[in-house]
Amino acid sequence: MMKIAVTALVSVVMLSSCATSSPMPDETYQKFGRFAAGTQRCFEAGHINAQLYADSTGAVHALLGTWTYDEAKMRRTMDYMYRDEAATPQTCRQIEAAAYSLISQATQHRANVQANRREMADAMNKFNNSIRKPIYCDTIGTMTMCN
């Protein structure tokens, strides 16, 4: 069950990473909730280290930012999944693999966002530089000076 959920979470994140903040479907709440709960359980059981736990938690938060979602509903979903999730070594290995994938996706998403911002700034600069700038002239006596 966990393998299917982790695989589904990775595919949901890949699909959502290109979209602007769309409302989170109920099934995605469950997938993120199950992953977060599983990660927490595995960390508490000592099956994953603190660095991976911290990095994967940061990645989840970064990827959640690609959705519009109800934080209270997400918390309730995580709490419910936490009660239901077991931390077996096999499950934790699957979660560990999914965590590395999510970390990679979050890193790629951040890089894409930064690249898009740079491209937008460059396009705005090119547009602003291509606009004809008004010429102002001042006449003092018989002499006219323009900028």
C-alpha positions in Angstrom: 0.0 0.0 0.0 2.8 2.4 0.9 4.7 1.8 -2.3 1.6 2.7 -4.3 1.0 5.8 -2.3 4.6 7.0 -2.5 4.7 6.4 -6.3 1.4 8.3 -6.6 2.7 11.1 -4.6 5.8 11.5 -6.8 3.6 11.6 -9.9 1.2 14.1 -8.3 4.1 16.4 -7.4 5.6 16.1 -10.9 2.2 17.1 -12.4 1.7 20.0 -10.0 5.2 21.5 -10.2 4.4 23.2 -13.5 1.0 24.4 -12.6 0.2 27.7 -10.8 -1.5 27.3 -7.5 -4.6 25.2 -8.2 -6.9 23.8 -5.4 -5.6 20.6 -3.9 -7.7 17.5 -4.6 -8.7 15.3 -1.6 -6.6 12.4 -2.8 -3.5 14.7 -2.8 -4.2 15.7 0.8 -4.1 11.9 1.6 -0.9 11.3 -0.4 1.0 14.2 1.2 -0.5 13.3 4.6 0.6 9.7 4.3 4.1 10.6 3.2 4.5 13.2 6.0 3.2 10.7 8.6 5.4 7.9 7.3 8.4 10.1 7.3 7.7 11.2 10.9 7.2 7.6 12.0 10.4 6.4 10.3 12.4 9.2 11.9 11.0 8.4 15.3 11.8 4.7 14.8 15.4 5.6 13.8 15.0 4.2 10.3 15.9 7.6 8.6 18.4 10.1 9.8 17.7 13.7 11.0 19.2 15.3 7.8 16.9 13.3 5.5 13.9 14.0 7.7 14.6 17.7 7.7 15.3 17.9 4.0 12.2 15.9 3.1 10.0 18.0 5.4 11.3 21.1 3.7 10.7 19.6 0.3 7.1 18.7 1.3 6.5 22.3 2.4 8.0 23.7 -0.7 5.9 21.4 -2.9 2.8 22.1 -0.9 3.3 25.7 -1.9 2.5 24.8 -5.5 -1.1 24.1 -4.3 -3.9 26.1 -2.7 -4.9 24.1 0.3 -6.6 24.2 3.7 -3.8 24.0 6.3 -6.2 22.7 9.0 -7.4 20.0 6.7 -3.8 19.0 5.8 -2.9 18.9 9.5 -6.0 16.7 10.3 -5.1 14.4 7.4 -1.5 14.1 8.6 -2.6 13.4 12.1 -5.1 10.7 10.9 -2.4 9.1 8.7 0.1 9.2 11.5 -2.2 7.1 13.7 -2.6 4.6 10.8 1.0 4.4 9.6 3.5 1.7 10.7 7.3 2.2 10.6 8.5 -1.1 9.3 12.1 -1.2 7.8 10.6 -2.0 4.4 8.1 0.8 4.5 10.8 3.2 5.7 13.1 2.2 2.8 10.3 3.1 0.4 9.7 6.4 2.2 13.5 7.1 2.1 13.6 6.6 -1.7 10.5 8.8 -2.1 12.0 11.4 0.1 15.1 11.6 -2.0 12.9 12.0 -5.1 10.8 14.7 -3.5 13.9 16.6 -2.4 15.2 16.4 -6.0 11.9 17.6 -7.3 11.7 20.5 -4.8 15.2 21.5 -5.8 14.3 21.4 -9.5 11.1 23.3 -8.8 13.0 26.1 -7.0 15.5 26.3 -9.9 12.7 26.5 -12.4 11.0 29.3 -10.4 14.3 31.2 -10.2 14.9 30.7 -13.9 11.4 31.9 -14.8 11.8 35.0 -12.6 15.1 35.8 -14.3 13.5 35.3 -17.7 10.6 37.6 -16.8 13.0 40.3 -15.4 15.1 40.1 -18.6 12.0 40.3 -20.8 10.8 43.3 -18.9 14.2 45.0 -19.2 14.3 44.3 -22.9 10.8 45.7 -23.2 11.6 48.8 -21.2 14.8 49.4 -23.1 13.0 49.0 -26.5 10.4 51.7 -25.7 11.2 55.1 -27.2 12.1 57.4 -24.4 10.7 60.9 -24.6 13.1 63.6 -25.5 12.9 66.7 -23.4 14.3 70.0 -24.8 15.0 73.2 -23.0 15.5 76.5 -24.7 17.5 79.2 -23.1 17.7 82.3 -25.1 18.6 81.2 -28.6 20.1 77.9 -27.6 18.1 74.7 -27.4 19.4 71.6 -25.5 17.8 68.2 -25.6 18.5 65.1 -23.7 
